[in-house]
Each structure stands twice: as structure tokens, then as C-alpha cells.
């Protein structure tokens, strides 16, 4: 009987959700070739994906953006929203053929931790899966390009919800506590923080609070 070497990490458990069996088979073969990744299940619809993820709790769910049968079921965005409530600890990576800015923003707002294209190189997929499992945000270069105009646009004011997040952050609340106070998922709070950091041009919580105060966005008493 063989045993894993001391300190060997468990493989990342991944669930694939796509309405095309051929796509699922290709992804399973691709991911299965990585020693640190294990595909534990497949789903052919958004509803099936939500049920399986909630029951099996994989580390990462690879979610198609648009499942088939228009009007016949939920899409990937709605699936992510439901998983934010039913399985908040599972990182969701959107895997799609669509790179439009609106789709990307909707996915990130729903709580996606990554967004990669089906036509992209395998390395981008692997990077997104591993990054999402580690709590990072993984975006394909094409996706970043779609967002550049939004990121560098002159309108860098914080939204009302982002100001609320910064205010609670200034009070010392954790992401989980902020999520509870605002009735959001932790993933959504993290998405708001990514935008806050980007808009304020900072890279940590303390700097974000300090910059918000300096700009007059936040008043500390």
C-alpha cells in the first residue's frame, strides 16, 4: 500500500457545470492531467450545479455562463447568486465563450472568483482554478482588457454600497461581519473591496480607510 509523502496537499476538488457533454468531457480530461486537481462531479444545468455544489462542497465550481434551453432554467449568474447563499465557501470560476464587459461585471457582482474563456490556453484555466481556491481573483487577459476602460475611466467615485463597506471596514469589521451587516455574501463583499482598492488606488484595508478619509468620502468621529 502506498501513502502520500508527508505534507502532501490534498488535490483541489473541482465540479464542472456545462450543458454540453463534449465540453465537460474535454474539461475533465484537461483538468485530470494536473496532479493537484481532481474533478469530482459534472452538472448539465444551472439547477443541477447548485444542487451538486451544495451537497458535495467542491473547492471550485467551473460554471458555464449561459446554459441551453432559453427560458428553461437558470443561467450561470443566477446559479452563482444561489450558491452565495447555499455554499458560500465554494469558489466559482466562470468559464464561457463570452468576454463582453457587461457579462464580466455581472459575474463578478454575483460573486464569481474568476472568469476565463473556453478558447483560452489551458494555463489560464489552471491559474484561475488554483487562484480561486486560494482566495485570489483570476481573470483572463482578454477579460482584463474588457475592464480597462472601466478601471481607468475618470469616474472613480465610490458607489453608495462601496462607501458602506469602507465605513464598516473602518469600524474594524471583518468581511464576514460586513456581509452580515449589509445582508450580502462574503464573496460580494470581497468584490466590493476589489473595486474600492482599485478606485482609491490602494492595496490594503488601512490604506483604503485613510484614502477615503483624505478624499472626504468618509468622516471618522
Secondary structure as GFF3:
##gff-version 3
##sequence-region A 1 221
A	DSSP	beta_strand	12	17	.	.	.	ID=ss1
A	DSSP	alpha_helix	21	32	.	.	.	ID=ss2
A	DSSP	beta_strand	37	43	.	.	.	ID=ss3
A	DSSP	alpha_helix	46	56	.	.	.	ID=ss4
A	DSSP	beta_strand	60	64	.	.	.	ID=ss5
A	DSSP	alpha_helix	76	86	.	.	.	ID=ss6
A	DSSP	beta_strand	91	96	.	.	.	ID=ss7
A	DSSP	alpha_helix	101	110	.	.	.	ID=ss8
A	DSSP	beta_strand	114	117	.	.	.	ID=ss9
A	DSSP	alpha_helix	122	133	.	.	.	ID=ss10
A	DSSP	beta_strand	138	139	.	.	.	ID=ss11
A	DSSP	alpha_helix	141	151	.	.	.	ID=ss12
A	DSSP	alpha_helix	160	170	.	.	.	ID=ss13
A	DSSP	alpha_helix	175	182	.	.	.	ID=ss14
A	DSSP	alpha_helix	186	200	.	.	.	ID=ss15
A	DSSP	alpha_helix	205	214	.	.	.	ID=ss16
###
